[in-house]
């Protein structure tokens, strides 16, 4: 009776450790400043001209804020 309970507890802890390790290893801090290249890429790939202009403007504004934050 003790062995199945012990095995279940060990399996549960092992799964928790694996999930925690994968979270730490694959976790990436996502900030507005880390996605400026992605914003520019989205502007380039946008289908509509109005969308391109809006995405370019957003990328410029975000990049300006990031540069200002880096100076401070």
Secondary structure as UniProt FT lines:
FT   HELIX           2..26
FT   HELIX           33..35
FT   HELIX           36..45
FT   HELIX           49..71
//
